[in-house]
Amino acid sequence: DAYYGIQTVRASENFPISGLHAPADLVTATVLIKRAAALANIELGRLDAHVGEAIIKATDEIVNGALRDQFIVDVYQAGAGTSHNMNTNEVLANRAGELLGGAKGEYRLVHPNDHVNMGQSTNDVFPSATRVALLLGQPALVDAARALAASLHQKAGEFASVLKVGRTHLQDAVPMTLGQEFSGYAACIERGPDDVERAAEQLKEMNLGATAVGTGLNAGDEFSRRTVSHLGESINVDLVPAANRFRVTQSMGDVLAYSGAMRRLAIELGKIASDLRLLSMGPRAGLSEIALPAVQPGSSIMPGKVNPSVPEMVNQVCFQVVGCDTTVCMAAEAGQLELNVMMPVIAWNTLHASTILRNAMRTLTERTVDGITADEARARELLERSTALATALSPYLGYEKTAEIAKESVATGKPIRQIVLERRLIEAKELDRILSVEEMTRPGIAGDKR
C-alpha cells in the first residue's frame, strides 16, 4: 500500500530521530524539479513521452495535495538529502507506473533513478529544492512584515499628539511623543522585508544540471537551461542557471544570506515585542502608557490578571529564528570540497524560521498592534514627574548648573520650574517657553525664538 520504496524504508529505519518530516514547501519544490526535468528530458528525446507524461501527472497530483503522507524520511538524515531525493523519486515512480497500468514496486514501467532522476543528482536537486521552497514562502513573509509595519505606522499617526517621557538605559530621557516612538518601530520593521527581497534574488540561481560535482555529467547545458526555465514557469519566478555551478553546488552561502535577513527581521521584531511589554506593564504598578488587547486570562491563580501574551509568544519565536540561523551558519561552514552535506538541516531550519516568523508577525499585527490604545493622562503624568525636562535648560544655563537643578529636583521632589524661579535664573515667561514639552519633541533649541 506504500508509494515509497526500499531506499525510503531504509532511511526511515536508519534515522528514527525527530519525527519531523520534510516541510510541505520542500516536498512541493522537489516534485516541481522532477516535473521540470521530465519536460526537459522529453524535449531532448531522452525520455519516452508516455513515461514522462505519467511522471508529470504524478507530480501534479502531489503539488495539489495527494500522497503527502508518503514522504516519511526524518529531517535529520544522511548528508546532502539523498534520502529525501530518493523518497521523492520512489513515490513518483510508483505513482507514474500505476498510472501506466503497472503495480507499485515493479519499476518496470517507470524507474526511480533511470526515469524520475534522469539528468539529476541529489547534489543539484536538494539545493535547488531548498531555494525554491524558500522562494515559495517569501511573498507571505514579506507581506506579513509589511502589514505589521503598516499597522505600526497607523498607530504612529493615532498617537502623534500623545506626549511622554523618552527612556534610555531604562532611565528617564527627554520628552517625545508616543507617535514618534511607534514611527521608529514601523521604520525598523520596514527594513526587514527589503532585506529579505534582496537576499531572495540570490536564491534564483539554480545549479540544476550540475549533477554530482558541478561538471554536468549525464545532464548538459541544454538540459540545465530547459529544466530551470520550466521550473521558473511553474512557480512564476524568473529563475536562472547558476553562473558558476561549482559555487552553487559547493556552497549554501546564498541560503545563509537569506537566513541572515530573517534573523535581522527577527531581532527588530523581538525588540519591539519587548518594548510593547514594557510600555504596557501595570496596570497600576508599572508604566502602563499603552494598553494591549486582552486575548486570554493571564493567570491560573490571580483573577483578572491580563498578560502581554502575544508579544511573549513573539519573543519566543524570535529566539527560535536566531537559533535556526545559528544552525544554518554552522552547517553552511561545514561543507567539504565539492559539496555541503549538511543541506538537510539547513533546509529545515530556514524553512521553519520562515514559517514561524511570518505567522508570528501576522498574529502580532491582528491580535495586538491593531488594537493598542494609549493612556494619554498616564503618559503625561510620568512626563511631568521626570527631571529629564531640565535638559532643555542646558543651552541657557550650561550643563553643570542644569545638572545641579536636576539633582536638587530628585532630592527634594520640587519641580524643575520651581527651582529655576527660586534661584531667579530665568524669568517665568521665558521659562515657560523653554520648558514647553511640545517644543522639546521637535528639533532645535527649546524656547529659541529664532
Buried (B, 14 or more C-beta within 10 A) or exposed (E): EBBBBEBBBBBBEEBEEEEEBBBBBBBBBBBBBBBBBBBBBBBBEBBBEBBBBBBBBBBBBBBEEBBEEBBBBBBEBBBBBBBBBBBBBBBBBBBBBBBBEBEBBEBEBBBBBEBBBBBBBBBBBBBBBBBBBBBBBBEBBBBBBBBBBBBBBBBBEBBBEBBBBBBEEEEBBBBBBBBBBBBBBBBBBBBBBBBBBEBBEBBBBBBBBBBBBBBBEBBBEEBBBBBBBBBBEBBEBEBEBBEEBBBBBBBBBBBBBBBBBBBBBBBBBBBBBBBBBBBBBBEEEEBBBBBBBEBEEBEEEEEEEBBBBBBBBBBBBBEBBBBBBEBBBEBBEBBEEBBBBBBBBBBBBBBBBBBBBBBBBBBBBBBBBBBBEBBBEBBBEBBBEBBBBBBBBBBBBEEEBBBBBBEBBEEEEEBBBEBBBEEEBBEEEEBEBBBBBEBBBEEEBBBEEE
